[in-house]
Amino acid sequence: MRPLAFLTATLVLAAQTPTIEQSLNLKLAASPRISPDARFVAYTVSETNWEDNAFEAQIWMVMTSTGERYQLTHAKKSSTDPRWAPDSKRLGFLSDRDGSQQIYIISPAGGEATQVTHFDGGVTDFQWAPGGHVIAFTSNGGEPKAKKDRKEKYGDFEIVERDYTMVQLWTINVDDEKPKPEALTTGTQFSVGGFHWSPDAKHIAFSATRDPDLSSGDTADIYVVRLSDKYVKKVVDAAGPDRNPIWSPDGTQLAFESGGGWFLNSRIAIVPAEGGKVRVISESFDENPRLLSWGASGIYFEAMQRTASHLFKLNPADGKFERLSAPADLEAGAASFDEDYSRAAFTCASPNQYPEVCVSPVSGFSAKPVTDMKEQLKGFKLARRELFEWKSKDGAPVEGILIKPADFEPTKKYPLLVVIHGGPTGIDHPSIAGDRYYPLEMFAAKGAVILRPNYRGSAGYGEKFRALNVRNLGLGDADDVISGVDALIAKGYIDRDRVGAMGWSQGGYISAFLTTYSDRFKAVSVGAGISDWMTYYVNTDIHPFTRNYLKATPWEDAEIYRKTSPITYINQAKTPTLIQHGELDKRVPIPNGYELYQGLKDRGVPVKMIVYKGFGHAINKPKQQSAVMEHNYQWFSQWIWGETGPAETNLSRR
């Protein structure tokens, strides 16, 4: 049962404002795949399973000619990643319904799905061959026998940065009576990432890193394997990451994403399929392009553009590109194309709109929704989103999303809550989404204005902006947030004595920095945040992060680690702080949380730390996400609105 005090508070709002549970119940459409003949669009719909405490997805289908929609898969547990066979008569997908993620095939008309793989270690990705008889897929193949034998003899242990199980590339003929997987790559020389069939189905291009460790992402190179004899040739061996290869329609060239990472732009490059000179063709595009496909009229990619996202076409001959999607504020993503590239399916959203699956002609773009997910919002009175721009302390232009209560009156004074995204190359959008971690709609209904700053380092604003926090983490970020607060106070409708801040991951780090470095905030919530870059560096699973952003290890430049760490300023901390952290977080290991907690406690600053048992960096189950949001609601209700906090939450459900 939920605490009576909290139930009373939320039920008053329930008629107009989505509660935490209602927000978590919002379904989301994603992963649209248009069939090669353009007759169907397959997509997933995720929803909340409270009984099993999981977010689960099923595959839906829409007929493009009539708009008729129907649910295609119904099995227990999720069905995801729909992929069409070239003849449009079969749909492959991934499902963990039998314990591990395997490939299944189903007719678009429905019926029973056929399980294709029964593979130790499960399947991570798959793709149909052009002929439609064979599927290529990646898997680590499960735990090697030698490791199983070792565990049996000595018990379980791990040799750090040695005990890797490499991801390999496999094929399987799905038309065989008893399909049997065949390995195309073996050994320990690399771990396979993205891959793509050649048009003649005789080769597969793939990217691979030296091992599957996240810290090895920069070692990705491009390879081609010949299916007839499994001969593997490295065709790109350049410094920095090279990934996501796509074949040209004639099979003579490969396009791929080259370089970039962290705050630098990646580029689209081309190399002969046999190897040779690499030619960069997207030098003039100032963002990170994500390669989608190569058709007869050009190379298709998508990219962020400030708070929007768009579909582009690139001419491989001269590097000129054009934006295909419109209008300018559209959020278009995950595009797929029919066989002749005349139509596309994609996710789409606009300011103050809920995301849908849309279709459009590729030429003469006009997004038409084929789902009706917005119907879930009927009966709710929602806050309004708008873009807000200001100048930071050093003059850098910063943009954010300003969320105002539905009944906002500019003559009133409102508390301000700053909600800071992670990344730092994350991005906040003006479209509507279900609340996660922070109950924004409930805060707005309670009378708060909310600012979601796209601080320096955020995606969508170009490489120069993303690089503004290099050797300037925390300091520049804090200036961006505080200058945004000041710009809103200058508007006259913010109560400067009731300002709070919160965020998760990099947003948690910035929140921790604000709680120790500044006295501007009445309350702060630090979610999975870094408190000490030295503590972070020696414990995290992505050591290159600080080496790239701070341009040194702590042994080479202890001062930059000290200067940019929240814990350095602990002696001036005054702000009441809530700390939330996953017990098993490898990205921002929990010692960061305990370090900040003990420092604030020793200083006599009001502090509360909540550890979510069994979770890593993401709190990704609905009951615990409900807890995270309730804990934040209680914290800011107490310190911003002066309410007496309810008893400790008991989240057992009826």
N, C-alpha and C positions, 0 to 999 in steps of 0.2 A: 504494500500500500504506500502511496505517496504521502508526505507530511501534509497535515490538514492546512497548515498556514500557506504552504505553496499551492495546494489545490485551490484554495479560496482565491488567491491572487490570480491564478491563471484562468479559472473558470469565468471570472469577470470579463476577461479579454476574449474568451473563446468564440463568442458570437461574431466578432469582427476580425480578430487577429489570430493567425495560426499559432497554436501552442507548440511547444518543443516536439511533442509526439506527432502532431499533425504535420509539422515541417519535415520530420524524419520520414513520414509516410509518403511524401510526394514522390511520384514515379518519374523516371528520367529516361527519355529515348536517346539512343546512341548507336554508333557503329553502323551507319547506313551503307548498304551495298546494293547498287542497282544491277539487275541482271543484264547479261550481254545483249539480250534482245529488247531491253528496256521495258518489258512487260511488268516486272515486279521490282519492288524494293524490299529487301530484308533488313531488319534492324532489331536492336535489343531494347527491351524495357526492363529497367531495374526497379525493384520494389523491396520493401522491408518485410522480413519474416521475423516477427517478434518471438515466436515460439522457439525457433532455432537460433535466434540472436544473430541474424545474418542479413546482409544485403544480397539479394539474388536477382539474376537476370534470366529472361526467357526471350526467345526469338519470335518476332512478329513479322507479318507480311502485309504489304499493301499492293493492290493492283493499280498501276499507274493510270489505266484508262478509265476506271470507275471510281477510284478512291476507296474501294472496299478494303477493310482491314480485318485481319484475323490472327489469333495467336497460333503459332506453328508448333512450338515445343511446350510440353507440359510436365516434363519429368522433375522429380525432386532434385534440388540443387540447380546450379546455374548452367545455362547454355549460352555461349558467347561466340564472338568472332565469326559471323556468317561469311562464307566464301562460295561464290557461284562456280559451278562447272562451266566450261566454255560453251556448252550447248544449251545452257539455261534450264536444263531439265532436272538437275540435282543441286542440292545445297549442302556443302560441308560446314561443320561447326565444331567447336570444342566444348566439352562438358566434363565436369568432375562428378557426375551422378554415380559412378561406381568407385569412388574413392580417390582416383588420380585423374588428371586432365587428359582426355583421349579424343581422337577424331571420330566424328559420327557423320553419316550422310542421310539426308531426308529429301523427299519430294516436296516441291513448293506447294503442292496440293494438300500436304499433310500426311498422316499415317505414322507408322512406326519408324523410328530412326534405326539405322544399321550401324553398329559399332565397327569401325575399321581397324583401329589399333588397340592392342592390349599390352602396353609398353611400360616396362619398369622405368620409373622416373617421370612418366607422363610425357606429354607433348607441349612444347612451348609456343610453336608457331607452325603454320602449314600453308601450302599454296598448290593449286591445281596446275598440272602441266598443260600446255596449249592443246594437246590432243584430248584431254579429259579422261584418260584412263589411269594416269599415275598422279600421285600426290607426293610432293616433297615436304619434309617436316624436320624440325629440330627437336632434340631431346638430349639430356645428359645420360640417358640409358640406365639410370638408377645407380645405386652404390656398387662399385666394382667388387669383384669376388675377393681380391686381395684385402680390401678394406673390411669386408665382412669377416674374413678369416682372422684379421688382426683384432677386430672387436671381440670375436668369440674367445680368442686366446688371452687378450690383455685387458678387456673392457674398453669402454669408449673414451677416446681422447682425440685431440686435434693438434696437428702440427701447423702453427700459424704460417699463412702464406705458402703452404706446401700441399695441403690436403685438398687439392682441387679435383672436381669431377668435370671434365670438359664437355661442353655442348657440341654435339656432332650433327651432321646433316645426313638424312636418310631419305629413301624413296620407298613407296609401296604401290603396287598395282591393285587398284581397288576393284577391278573387274575379274581378278583371279578368284577361283572358288574358295581358296583359303589364302587370303592375302598375307604375304610374308615380307616384313621390312628388310631392306638392304642398305647397309651402311655405305655412304659415299666418302666420308672422312673418318679417320680413326687416329688414335695416338694422343700425344700430349703436347703437340707443337702449337696448337691454337684452340680457341673456343669460338664456335660459330655464332654470328649474330644474324643480321638481316640477309635475305637471299632473294633471287629472282630468276625465273626460267628464261632461257633464250627462246626466241620465236620458233625455232625449229625443234625445240625440246631436246637438243643434243647436249646442251651445257647448262650449268647453273652458276651464276655469279653470286658470291657471298662476301660479307665482311667478317672478319674474325680478329679477336684480341688475343694476346699471349696467354691469358687465362680468364676465367669468368669473374674475377674480383672487380668490384665497382671502380676501384682505384686504377684499374688498367684500361679504362675506356680510351685514353689517349693513344693506345698502341694499335688501334684498329687499322687494318689494311684490307685491300680488295683482292679476292682470289676468284679464279674460274676453275670448275671441275668438269672434266669431260666424262659423260656418263658411260661411254663404251668401255673404257678401261680404268676409270676412276683416277685419271691423272689430274693432279692439282697444280695449278700455276698461279703464282702471285703476280698480279698485273699492276698493282699500285703499292709502292713501298716508300711512302713519303713521311716526313716528320709530321706529327700530329695525327688526329683521328681521320680516317676515311671510311665512310659507312654508307649503307642504304643504296646498293647498286641497282640501277634500272637499265635494261637493254633498249637499244634503239630498235625501231620497227624492222630494220633490215638485218639486225643481228651483228652488225660490224663494230658497234661502239657501245660503251657503257657510260652512263651518267651516274654521278655519285655525289654525296655531300662531303666536302673536303674541309679539314681544319676546323677552326672555331672552338667552341666549348667555353664554359664559364662565361666570361663577359665579351668574348670575341665573336664576330660573325663567322658562321660557316659559309662556304661558297659551293655553288654547283660547278662541277668540273666534268670533263669528258676525257676518256682514254680509249684507244683502240682495244677491241675485245681480246686481241692477242698480246696486249701490253705495248708500251711505247710512251711517247711524250704525252704528258697530262696538260690539258688546256682548260684554264679557269674561264667560265663564261658568264658568271653573275657578279662580277666585281662591282658593278654600279648599284647593286641592290643592297640597301643598308638595313638589313635585318637577317634573321636566321630562316632560310628557306627550307621547307620540308618537302622533299621530292615525293611526288605521287605517281606519275606515269609519263611515258613518252609516246605520243601519238604522231600521226602523219604530219600534223601541222605545227608540232612543237612539243616542248617539255612542260609538263604541268606541275606546279608546286603551290603550297599554301604558306602563309606567313602572317604574323601579327603586324598590325598597323595601328599604333597607339592602343586604344581600348577595343578596336575592331579586329577582325581577322578575315583574310580574303584569299581567293583563288586567283592564281596568276598563270600566264603562259609565257614561256621563254623561247626565243628563237636561238637554236643551237649554233647557227652560222655566225650571227653577229652579236649575240648577247643582249639583244633588246628584249624587254619584257613589257607585258601589258596586264593591267588588272582586269579580270573578267567579271568578278562579282560586284554587285551593287545592291543597295546604296552604300555610301561611304561608311556609315555607322553599323553595317551588318557584321555580325559575328558568324562567319561561315567556317566550317571545319570538317575534317574526316571525309573529304570528297571521294567519290568513286564514279566511274564512267561506264557508259554502255560500250558496245563493241566498236562503233564508229566515232566515238567521242562527240556525239551530237547532243547527248543529255547527261546530266550529272545528278547525283543524289548526295546530300550533305546535311549536317546539322546546321541549324540557323537560329539566331536570336537577334533581337533588337533591344534598344533601351526600354526598360520597364516591361519587357515581354519575357515569357517563359520559353526555354528552348524547344524546338520542334525538329522533325525530319522534313526536309524540303527537297523538291526537284526543280530543275531549271534547264532550259536549253543552254548549251555552252556558249553559243553565239546569240547575242540578244538576251543577255542574262535577265531573268525575272524569277525570283525565288517564290515557289508555291508550296505552302505547307501541305504535307500528306498525313500528318498526325494532328491530334487535337489535345495535346498535353495541357494546354492552358485551361481547359475545362476544370482541372483540379483546383484552380484558384477562385472559382466562382463562390461568392458568399464571403470572401475574405476582403477586409479593408487593409490594403498594403501600403507601406511607405513608398515614397517616390524617389527615384534615382536620377541624378543629373551630374554632368561633368563640372568639375571645379578646378581652376588653375591658379597658381600663385608662384612667386619667386622665392627660392631658398636664400639662405644667408649669404652664399657666394654668388648669387645672381642666377643660378641654374633654374630654368623653368621646370615646374613640377605640376603634375596633373593627378587628380584623384576622383573618386566617386563620392559624391555627397548624397547621403540618404536622409530625407526629411520625413517627419511624421505626416500621415495622410491629412491631418487637419492643421498643418503648419501655419503659423501666423508670424510674420516677420517682426511684429511689434513686441512679441513675447521674448523672454529669456529662457534658453534651453540648456540643459547639461549637454556636453559634447563627449562622445566616446570615439576614440580613434582605434580602428581595427586594422592591423598591419599584416599583409600577406607574407608568405614565405618565399623562399627562392635562394638568393634575392631576385632571380629572374622570373618570379611569378608575375601575375598581373591581375588586377581587379577590373571587372566589367560592369557596365550599367544595366545589364539584363538581370532578370529575377532568377534566383536559384534557391533551392531548399537550404535552410540554415544548417550549418555544421560547426561544431565547436563553440560558436557564439550566437545566441538567440537574437539576431538583429531585429527581426520584426517585433519581438516582444519589447526589446529596448526602445524601439521607435514608438510603439504604442504607449509605452510608459512615459514618453515625453522627451526622448533624447534625439539630438541630431547626431549622425554618425558619419565620420570621415574615413574612407578607405584609400590611403595615399599610395600612389604608384611611385614610390620613392626612387632615388637614383639606384641604378642596377636593375630596375624592372624591365621586362621584355616589352617590345613593341615600339620603343622610342629610338632605336638605333644603337650602334656600337659605342659611340662616344658617351651617350648617356649611361649605358650599362657599365662603362668603365670608370664612372665618376667616384665609385666607392673603392677602387683599388688603392690599397694602403690608406684607406679612409673609412673603413667599416665602422659602424657605430656612430662615429663623429659626424660624418656627412649625413648619414641616415637620420640621426637625431635632429640635425638642423632642418632637414626636409619636413619632418613631422612637426616640430615646434613652430617653424615658419608657417606651416599650414594652419595650425591652431591659432596663431596670431592673426593670420589673414581672415579667419572666420570670426574671431573676436571683434575685429575691426568692422565687420558687417553689422554689429550691434545686437545680434540675437543669441549670442552665446554667453552663458554665465561662466566667467573665467575662473570662478572658485569651484566649479564642478566639472572638471575635465578628467577623463580616465583614458587608459590605453591598454591594449591587449593584442596578442598575436601568437602564432604558432611557428616553430622552427626558426627560420631567419626573422620572422615577425616576433617570435618569442625573445630572440637575442636583442632586437631593437627595443622591445619592451623592458628587458632587463637593464639595458643601457640607460633607458629613460628613468628607471626607478632609482638608479644609483647616481647618475650624472646630472639629473635635473630635479628641481623641486616644483615643477609646473603642474604636476598631476596629483589629483586627490586619491587615486587608486590605480593599480596596475595589475594585470594578469600576465604571467610569463608561461607560455605553453611550449614545452620541449625546447627551451632556449639555451643558448650558449652563455655561460657566465665568465668563463676563463678560456681564452683561445689555446693556452698551453694544455690545459686539461682536455679540451676538445681534441687537439691535434694528436695526442698520444693515445686516445681511446676510440676515435671515430673510424668508420669503415670507408671514408673518402678523404684520406690524407691530402690529396692534391688540392683540396679546396683552399686551405689557408696558404699553401705554397703559391697558388695562383693569385689570390686576392691580396695577400700581405707581402708577396714577392720574397719570401724567406721562410726558413724553418725557425723555430724558437731558438735553436742553437746558433743560428747565424745573425738574428736580429731580435734579441729579447725585448728591446724597447718597443718595437711596433706591436708585438703581442701584448705587452703591458698597456700601452696607450689605448688600444682598441678593445680592451676587455672590461666588461661591466664591473667585475670584482675589484678592479683597481680603484674605483671611486666609492667603495662600500662605506667608508667613514663619513661620507656626506649624505648617505641615503636617509630618507625620511618617509618615503611613500609606502602606505600599506600595500602589501604585495601577495597575490595568490600565485603559487607555483604548481603547475600541472605537468606530469611527466609519465611516460610509459616505462614500466619496470625494466623492459628488455631492449630499450632503445639503443641501436647501434649507430645510427646517424648522428644523434646528439646524445651521447651516453649520459646516464642519469647522475654520475658524479657532478655534472654541471648544475643540476637542480639542487643537490644536497649542499654544494659549495655556496650557492647564493642563499639558500635557506639558513645555513649556519651563520653566514656573515650578517644577514639582516637580524636574525635572532640575537646574536651577540651585541648588536647595536641597539637593541630595544625597539626595532621597527616592527609594527604589526605584520606578521607573516603567517601564511598557512600553506602547507605543501600537501598535495594529494598525488599518490602514486597509483596508476592504473595497472593492476596486476596482470601479467601475461601479455602485455602489449609492447610493441616496439615504438617506432617513431610516429606511426599513425595510429590513432584510436579508431579502428575501422569496423566496429560492431555497433549496432543500434543502441543497445542498452547502455553501453559505456559512453557512446556519444551523447546520449541523453543525460548521463551523469555529468559529463564535461560541461554541457550547456547549463544544466541546473546549478552547478557549482559556480559558474561565471555569473549567472543571473543573481544568485544569492550574494555573491561578493560585491558586485556593483550596486545592488539594491541597498546593501548595508552602508557602503562608503560614499556613494554618489547621492543616493536619495535619503540616507540617514535612517533606513528602516532596520528594525531589529531582525537579525538573521534567524531563520527557522532552525529547528533541530537538525542534526546531521541526517542527510538523505538516506532513506532505505529504499533501494531501487528494485526490490522484489516486486514482480508484476502479478496481477490477478490472473 
